[in-house]
């Protein structure tokens, strides 16, 4: 990784003060070079070769579209032909195009749909507060949409990697980290997959189902500006689908929102995906940082900031995520909101998840580096404990799983677990409008969590 980053730095320096005649092409070259660097590094770590052909690179450069928009948070979004995204550098996908949308999506029972409509019409039930949600098809809005533009058909929006991103990557590598990948030793909670979070520095407050066969998971979760104490830490809220063990073969698919200063350079909550097939050792990555996830959506930018977001004692904004295995093609698809498909993880990326998941998990995770020997003050969720309830604490609602027959069913057997309840806790229940739900999170360091 270090040699790759050195090459990246040299490339940037050589164009630090471009002549006017080529200035407009520098962003294109940076984007192209980033794709090349990421794919080469990923292919090397995954044991596959990534041959670089100058003629192909020149053709790719010609087809990369111009700058799309500059987001209020400073991001630059480019439109990239969908078949030139990093996924298609994988040997199994090279020369192909994205798959068509699945013909069948998971469905709820008629009784369940009627109950939810009736509960919403009467303002909720079962002790919950009525949520204020965005009915947009995508189920979330992103800050870069303020520019009022969208990528044309046949392209996807890609968050441009900057010189600052590469410098942070260099710093992460020097500290033993890996840019675009979760730290080795990260764990998930529950059942046979549980790992001591004290030794890994990762802490969780989650609901999970295990001991069955799962073909997907769905939930709505509200988005918060969680405060992260240092660039070496992150705070995220997500859905996990898990199979395998922690030896070397754990498979996971993950999606949600996260605050990660090291990865993104700020403290904005951002939409993300992740995957691994070897317990976070060498394979997998966030978003489009390696060949893996295939994006099909021309409106959602992976890693882009979510806006608007929830506020304390104010309006709540949540996103609805559905991940499921297409019964026909076998790929794992990601859907937002009421029907917008983001893309898919090809089934061949996985060993155990190639068939199904053994566990579905929902909730929050933080990295605790114990600065100055004390617990980190990095927040999980809203930074408030579950007992503060709606408008103050973070939540997951309508938690469901997908069964063998492509049906969405309530997560009735959901078990709740917090690694360190004095730092981050979890509490839940069952209701008419919210189905299976829970509140979770906390402030980290406090009087009971020194």
N, C-alpha and C positions, 0 to 999 in steps of 0.2 A: 504493500500500500504506500510505503514511504517514497519508493521510487516513482510511483505514479503521481503522487502529489508534487514531488520535485519537478516532474515534467510539466505539471499544471502550472506551477509557479513561474517556471521559465517561459511558458507560452504567454502568460499574462504580461510578464515584464516586457517581452518583445513587442507587445502592442500597447504599451503604457501610454505612448504619445504618438498615435498614428497620424500619418499625413491625412489632410482633409479628403483626398480622393478615395481613401479606403475606410474612413471612419465609420461610415454607415454599415460596413460589413463586419465590423468587430463583434457586435452582439451575436450575429449568426455563427461566426467562428467559435465564440465561447460556448454557445449552446451545442454545436456539433462536437467540439472537443470534449465537452462534459459527457455526452452520450458515449463517445469512444472510450474515454477513461473509465467510466462506470462499467461498461460492458466488459472491457478487458480485465478489470480487477475482479468482477463477478465471475467471469468465465474461468479465470485462473483459480479462484478459490473453490469453484465447484468442479474442478477437474476437467473442464472442457476447453478446447482451443478456440481462440477468437482471432482469426487471420484478418489483417487489415489490408485492403486493396485500395491504392490511391484513386483509381478510376471510380470505384464505388463511392468513396468518400466525397469526391468532387460532385458526383451525381446527387448524393444526399444533400450536400450543401446547396445545390441549385433548387432543391425541392422544399427546403425548410422555409416556412413562411415568415413574413416580416413581423415585427413587434406588434402584438395585439393591443395590450393595454398596460398602463402603469397603475397599480393598485394604490389606494390611499396609504397602505402600510408599507409601500416601497417596493413590493413585488412587481416583477415584469413577467407578463404571461405571453408566451408565444404559441402560435398554432403550428402543429407538426403533423404531417400526413400520418394517419393512424397506422399504416403498415411500416412506418419507419421508427416507431416508438421502440424503446429498449427491449421489450419482450421479444421482438422478432429478430433479435440477434442470437436468441437461443437456438442451438443446432436443430432442435425438434420443431421449431417454428419458422426458421429462415425461409424467406420467399413466400410465406403465407399471408393471409389477411385475417382480421378479426372474425370470429364465428358470428353467425346470426343469433338473434335473441332466442332464448328457449321458447318452445311452443307452449309449455305448461309451467305455470308458477304455483307455488304453494297456496292452498286455499283454506279458509276457515269454514267451520261448519255453519249452516244457516242459523242455528240457534244462537251461536256465539255472536254472529254479526248483528242479529236483531237485538240481542241484549245490550251490545255496545251502543247501537244507535239510540235505543230507548234511554239508556243512562245519560248519554250526552245531551239528549233533548231536555232532560230534567235537571241538567247542571251537575251531573256526577252522582255518586252514591257510595255507600260502603265506607263513609268517613273521609273520602278523599276530597280534595279541592279540584274544581274544574280547571283543567290546564288551558293555557293560552298557547295555541300552536299555529304554525305556519302550514296552510293547506296547499302550498305549492307542490307540484309534482315531485320536485327534487327533495323536498323535506328539509332543505337547508338553503341558506343564502351565503354567498361569499363576497368578501370585501372588494375583489376586483370587478365585480359586476357593476360597480358604480360608474365604470367607464362607458356602460351602455352598449357594449359590443359582445359578440359571441363568435366562436370559431365556426368556419364554414363546414358544411357536410364533408366527411372524409378526412377530417383532421381532429386532433384532440388538443386541449389547452395544456401546456406544460409550464410549470413554474421555472423560470430561468435560474440557473445556478450562477452565482456571482463570484467575484474575486474574494469577497469576504467569506462566502461559504467555503471556498477552497482553503482559505487560511484557517478557518475553524476546523476543517477536516485535518489539516496538518497538525494542529494543536492536539486534536483528539487522538491522532495516531501516535504522537510523541508521548501521550499519557497512557498508551496501551489500548485506546479505544478504536472503534472502526466507524468511520463516517457512513451514515445511512443504514447502520445495523445496530440492533440492541446489544448491550454488553453480554459477553459470555457469562453463563451462570444464572441468567434471569430465570425465574421460576413461575409456575402457575400454582394455584391453590386447589386442594381437594383430592381425596382419594389417593390412588397409587402414584399420581403425578406430583404430589406435594413435595416441596423442597424447603429446607430451613431458610426462611427469608432473612434471618439475622445475619447469616454468613454471606449471602449474596448482595445484601443492601437493598433488596426490593421488598416493599411492603404492600399488602393487598387488603381490600375490604370487598368481598365478592359474594355473589350468589352463584351456585353451580349445581348441575345435575350430572351424575355419573352412573356407571353400572348399566348402561343401556346402549342402544344404537340410535345415533342422532344424524339426521340428514340436513340440518340447518338450524338457525336460531334467529329470533327477531325480538326487538325491543325498541322503545323510545326513551331517550335520555336527554336531560337538559344540559346546556353548554354554559360553562362558567369561565371567567378569567382567572383561573387558579394561579396563585403566586408561587413561583419557583425560586428557591433561595440562591442557586448558583448554576452556571452553565453545565456543570457536570451532572445535574439532576434533571428529572422530568416528572411531570404529572400527567396521567392519562386516564381516560374512561372509555371502555371498549367492550366488545363482544369477542370472546375466544371460541373457536372450535378446535378440539384437541384430540389427538390420538397418538398412541405409542407410549414410550417410557423415557425417563431422563438419562438412560445410558448414553446413547448417541443418536437415537432415532425418533425423538419426539417430533411430531408434526403439529404445527399450529397454523390457523388462519385467523387474522385479527383485523378489526376495523373499529374506528371511533373518532374521538377528538383528543388532542394532546397539546400541552405546552412544553416546548423543548428549546431553550435558548441556544444550546449547542448545535442542534440540527437546523433551526430556522433563523436564528439570529435575533429573536425578539421574544416577547412573552404573550403573544396572541394565541388563543386556542385555534387549532388547525385540524382540518379533516385529514385522516391518514388511514393507510392500510399497512399490514405487515404479514410476512409468512416465513416459516422455516421448516426444513424437513430433517434437521439433525440437532435438535435441542439448542438452537441459537449458536452453534459452533462456527460454521463456515457458510452455510447456505442462507438465502433469504435476504430481505431488506425492507426498508420503508418505501412506500409509494412506488415510484418508477426508477429507483436508484440501481436496479439491476434487471436482468432479463427474467421475467416471472409473470407478474400480474399484467393482464392484457386489458387496457382501457378502451371502452367503446363510446363513452359519453363525450360530447363536444361542448358541454356547458360546465362541468365540474373539473376543477384543477386540483389534482392530488397535492396535498401539502399547503394549500392556500388557506388563508385565514377565514374563519366563519364570522359573519356579521349580519344581523345583530346577535347579541348573546344575552343571557339572563343577568338580572341585577338583583341585589339584595333587597328584599321586601318590595320588589317591583315586578315587572312583567317577566314571564318565563318563556324561554325559547328552547324547544327541544328538537332533536333530529330522530328520525325513525330509520333503523338499519335492519335489513334482512339479508342474511347469507344462507344460500341453500345449494344443494347438489342437484344439478339437472339430471333427472332420471334417464334421459335419452343419450346425451353426450358425455355425461359424467363430470363436467367441469363444475367448479364452485363459483356461483354468481353472487354479485353484490348489488343490492337494490336500495335506493334511497326513497323515502317518502312514500307516495302513493303508487309509484310505478317506474321511476326513472332508474334504468340500469346504468351502473358505473362501469362494469367490466367483469372479468372473471379470472380465476386462478386455474390454469389448465390442470387436469387430473394427473398428468404424468409428472408434475413437480413433486408429488408425494408418494410415500410408500403406504403407510397406514391410512392416511386420509384419501387415498385413492379409492377406498371402498366406502368409508363412513367415518364419523367421529365417535369416540368413546365418551366424550365429555363436552358439555356446553357450559360456558362460564361468562358471567356478566359482572361488571363493576369497575373499581378503580385500582390503580397501581402508582406508586411513587418510588423514586430512588432516594435512599437515605444515605448520604456519604458521611454523616455524623461530623459536621464541621466543628472544630474546636473541641471534639470529644463529646458533644451533646447531640441530641436528636435534631434532625433538620426541621426548620419551620416551613418547609415546602408544603403547600396545601394539597389536599385531595378533594376533588369535586369543587364545592363552593368555599371550602375551608371551614365549614360549620359542621357540627355533629348532627347525626340523624334526628335526634330529639327535637331539633328546632323546626322540622317539618317544612311544609310547602312554602315556596318563596324565599327560603333561607338555606335549606339543605339541598344537595344534589340528589337526583332520583333516577331510577329506571322504572318504567311502567309497561304494562302489557307485555310481560316477559313470556315468550313462547318458544317452542322448539318444533322442528319439522320431523314427522315420523316417516316410516318406510314407504308409505303410500302418498307422499307429497302433501300431507295435511298439516296445517298449523294447529298445534294443540297447546293449551295453557301449561306453563311450567309448574304444575301442581306440587311436584316433589322437590322444588328448589330448596337447597340448603344454604344457610347464610354463615359466613365465616370471616372474621377479621384477624389478621396476624397479631396486631397490637391495638386492642380496643381503646386504650387510653390515648392513643395518637390518632387513629382512624377507626371508626366504628361503622356498624351496619345494623339496620332494623327494618323489618318489612311486614307485609300483610297481604290480604286478599280483598278485593272490592268489585263492585259491579262495573264501573267505568274504567278503572285502572287494571282490572284483572290481577294477576300476580305482580306485586310491586315491592320496591324497597327504597329507603333513603340510605345514604352512605357518605363517608368522608370525614374530614376533620382538619384541624389546623397544624398537625404535626406537634412540634415542641410546645408544651404548656406545663402547667404546674403538676399534672399527673403523668406527663410524658417528658421527663427531663433529658 
